[in-house]
Amino acid sequence: MAAPASPFLGVAEGGRFVLGRLAQSLDGRIATPSGASQWIGGEEDLDHTHRLRASADAVLVGASTVAADDPRLTTRRVRGPSPVRVVLDPRRRLGVEFRLFQDGGATLLCVAAETIAGETRHGTAELVGVSCRDGVFDLRRLLDQLALRGLRRVLVEGGGVTLSRFLAAGLLDRLHVTLAPLLLGGGIPAFALPPAATPAEARRLAWTVHPLGGDLLLDIVFTANASGRGGEGPRAP
């Protein structure tokens, strides 16, 4: 069984669709204690990620992912256009030395808290102010602002905290998790969510499993439509 086609390809014109994406070790880590994460998934996993980017309007990551990985967020492994790149940096702590802010490639947006957004540019990035409280963005407002720019098919690629906030807010329509046969023994967890009191109170998800070379891709659907309402988040205790 091959990896599934990009979920973005089935989204109706003008519909909003948010896809979460990460790769984790068998013991549930997305990076070592030092933050090293390149690469947890194999070559097929990297190809799949680039295919998802090629069919998305925007790819979104948090500032910690940029600081740890210095990613380019382009589609250099596959054919297709690179999406608009969106970095969430509420306190504007990232310097302009990272490749994203220097490469002059695909359009780049740096999202900061409205109160400190300040100038209009940060390196090659356009600065965008979004309401923020205690370092956490109003993610619905963020998605609304992206939609006004025509960016309705959004790939949330990392890191674990950013992805978990979208999940907890019920804003993911689908989730692609690659499970790699790797034991890190510690490090950064894949998800940071409100804990359930008992397994019976936790939300049990349905998934389809696809091989990706030596890895497994878990394809989890939260909602069958792309109406912009988003999927139901995990059940809180």
For each residue, the residues with C-beta under 8 A, 3 or more apart:
1: 210 211
2: 210
3: 44 48 210 212 217
4: 7 208 210 217 219
5: 9 10
6: 9 51 52 54 55 56
7: 4 10 11 17 19 173 174
8: 11 17 19 52 55 56 153 155
9: 5 6 55
10: 5 7 226
11: 7 8 15 17 152 153 226
12: 15 226
13:
14: 152
15: 11 12 152 225 226 227 228
16: 143 147 152 153 154 226 227 228 230
17: 7 8 11 152 153 154 173 174 226
18: 143 154 156 166 171 172 173 174 230
19: 7 8 52 56 153 154 155 156 172 173 174 175 176
20: 156 163 166 167 172 174 175 176
21: 49 52 155 156 157 158 163 175 176 177
22: 30 157 158 159 160 163 176 177 178 190
23: 30 39 40 41 45 49 177 178 180 215
24: 28 29 30 40 177 178 179 180 190
25: 28 29 30 40 180 182 183 184 187
26: 179 180 181 182 183
27: 183 184 185
28: 24 25 189 190 191
29: 24 25 32 40 184 186 187 188 189 190
30: 22 23 24 25 37 40 158 159 160 187 188 189 190
31: 34 35 36 37 40 68 159 187 188
32: 29 35 36 37 184 186 187 188
33: 186 187 188
34: 31
35: 31 32 68 188
36: 31 32 68
37: 30 31 32 40 68 69 188
38: 69
39: 23 42 45 46
40: 23 24 25 29 30 31 37 178 180 182
41: 23 44 45 46 49 178 180 212 215
42: 39 45 46 180 212 213 214 215
43: 46 47 213
44: 3 41 47 48 212 213 215
45: 23 39 41 42 48 49 178 180 212 213 215 217
46: 39 41 42 43 49 50 77
47: 43 44 50 51 77 78
48: 3 44 45 51 52 176 178 212 217
49: 21 23 41 45 46 52 53 157
50: 46 47 53 54 74 75 76 77 78
51: 6 47 48 54 55 78 80
52: 6 8 19 21 48 49 55 56 155 176
53: 49 50 56 59 73 74 75 80 82 83 155 157
54: 6 50 51 75 78 79 80 81 82 83
55: 6 8 9 51 52 80 153
56: 6 8 19 52 53 59 83 153 154 155
57: 83 84 146 150 151 152 153 154
58: 83 84 85 86 109 146 151 153 154 155
59: 53 56 73 83 84 85 86 154 155 157
60: 86 87 88 154 155 156 157 162
61: 65 66 71 73 86 87 88 156 157 158 159 162
62: 65 66 87 88 89 158 159 161 162
63: 66 67 87 88 89 90 93 94
64: 67 68 159 161 162
65: 61 62 68 69 71 157 158 159 162
66: 61 62 63 69 70 71 87 89 94 98 100
67: 63 64 70 94 98
68: 31 35 36 37 64 65 159
69: 37 38 65 66 158
70: 66 67 98 99 100
71: 61 65 66 99 100
72: 76 99 100 103 105
73: 53 59 61 82 83 85 100 106 157
74: 50 53 82 105 106
75: 50 53 54 78 79 80 81 82 83
76: 50 72
77: 46 47 50
78: 47 50 51 54 75
79: 54 75
80: 51 53 54 55 75
81: 54 75 106
82: 53 54 73 74 75 85 105 106
83: 53 54 56 57 58 59 73 75 106 155
84: 57 58 59 106 107 108 109 149 151
85: 58 59 73 82 100 106 107 108 109
86: 58 59 60 61 108 109 111 146 151 154
87: 60 61 62 63 66 94 100 108 109 110 111 125
88: 60 61 62 63 111 137 142 162
89: 62 63 66 92 93 94 110 111 112
90: 63 111 112 113 132 135 136 137
91: 112 113 116 135
92: 89 110 112 116 117 118 122
93: 63 89
94: 63 66 67 87 89 98 101 110 122
95: 98 101
96: 101 102 122 123
97: 101 102
98: 66 67 70 94 95 101 102
99: 70 71 72 102 103
100: 66 70 71 72 73 85 87 103 108 123 124 125
101: 94 95 96 97 98 108 110 122 123 124 125
102: 96 97 98 99 123 124
103: 72 99 100 124
104: 124
105: 72 74 82 108
106: 73 74 81 82 83 84 85
107: 84 85 126
108: 84 85 86 87 100 101 105 123 124 125 126
109: 58 84 85 86 87 125 126 128
110: 87 89 92 94 101 122 125 126 127 128
111: 86 87 88 89 90 128 129 130 137 142
112: 89 90 91 92 116 117 118 127 128 129 130 132
113: 90 91 116 117 129 130 131 132 135 137
114: 117 129 130 131 132
115: 129 132
116: 91 92 112 113
117: 92 112 113 114 127 128 129
118: 92 112 127
119: 122 127
120: 126 127
121: 124 125 126 127
122: 92 94 96 101 110 119 125 127
123: 96 100 101 102 108
124: 100 101 102 103 104 108 121
125: 87 100 101 108 109 110 121 122
126: 107 108 109 110 120 121
127: 110 112 117 118 119 120 121 122
128: 109 110 111 112 117 145
129: 111 112 113 114 115 117
130: 111 112 113 114 137 138 141 142 145
131: 113 114 137 138 141
132: 90 112 113 114 115 135 136 137 138
133: 136 138
134:
135: 90 91 113 132
136: 90 132 133 165
137: 88 90 111 113 130 131 132 141 142
138: 130 131 132 133 141 142
139: 142 143 165 166 169 171
140: 143 144 169 171
141: 130 131 137 138 144 145
142: 88 111 130 137 138 139 145 146
143: 16 18 139 140 146 147 154 171
144: 140 141 147 148
145: 128 130 141 142 148 149
146: 57 58 86 142 143 149 151 152 154
147: 16 143 144 150 151 152 228
148: 144 145
149: 84 145 146
150: 57 147
151: 57 58 84 86 146 147 154
152: 11 14 15 16 17 57 146 147 228
153: 8 11 16 17 19 55 56 57 58
154: 16 17 18 19 56 57 58 59 60 86 143 146 151
155: 8 19 21 52 53 56 58 59 60 83
156: 18 19 20 21 60 61 162 163 166 172
157: 21 22 49 53 59 60 61 65 73
158: 21 22 30 61 62 65 69 162 163
159: 22 30 31 61 62 64 65 68 162 163 188
160: 22 30 163 164 188 189 190 191 192
161: 62 64 164 165 192
162: 60 61 62 64 65 88 156 158 159 165 166
163: 20 21 22 156 158 159 160 166 167 191
164: 160 161 167 168 191 192 193
165: 136 139 161 162 168 169
166: 18 20 139 156 162 163 169 171 172
167: 20 163 164 170 171 172 175 191 193 233 234
168: 164 165 193 194 233 234 236
169: 139 140 165 166 230 233
170: 167 222 230 231 232 233
171: 18 139 140 143 166 167 230 231 233
172: 18 19 20 156 166 167 175 222 230 231 233
173: 7 17 18 19 221 222 223 226 230 231
174: 7 17 18 19 20 219 220 221 222 231
175: 19 20 21 167 172 218 219 220 222
176: 19 20 21 22 48 52 217 218 219 220
177: 21 22 23 24 190 217 218 220
178: 22 23 24 40 41 45 48 212 215 216 217 218
179: 24 26 215 216 217 218
180: 23 24 25 26 40 41 42 45 214 215
181: 26 214 215
182: 25 26 40
183: 25 26 27
184: 25 27 29 32 187
185: 27
186: 29 32 33
187: 25 29 30 31 32 33 184
188: 29 30 31 32 33 35 37 159 160
189: 28 29 30 160 192
190: 22 24 28 29 30 160 177
191: 28 160 163 164 167
192: 160 161 164 189
193: 164 167 168 234
194: 168 234 236 237
195: 237
196: 199 201 202 235 236 237
197: 201 237
198: 201 202
199: 196 202
200:
201: 196 197 198 235 237
202: 196 198 199 234 235
203: 232 234 235
204:
205: 220
206: 220 221
207: 218 219 220
208: 4 218 219
209: 216 217 218 219
210: 1 2 3 4 216 217 219
211: 1 215 216 217
212: 3 41 42 44 45 48 178 215 216 217
213: 42 43 44 45
214: 42 180 181
215: 23 41 42 44 45 178 179 180 181 211 212
216: 178 179 209 210 211 212
217: 3 4 45 48 176 177 178 179 209 210 211 212
218: 175 176 177 178 179 207 208 209
219: 4 174 175 176 207 208 209 210
220: 174 175 176 177 205 206 207
221: 173 174 206 224 231
222: 170 172 173 174 175 230 231 232
223: 173 229 230 231 232
224: 221
225: 15 229
226: 10 11 12 15 16 17 173
227: 15 16
228: 15 16 147 152
229: 223 225
230: 16 18 169 170 171 172 173 222 223
231: 170 171 172 173 174 221 222 223
232: 170 203 222 223
233: 167 168 169 170 171 172 236
234: 167 168 193 194 202 203
235: 196 201 202 203
236: 168 194 196 233
237: 194 195 196 197 201
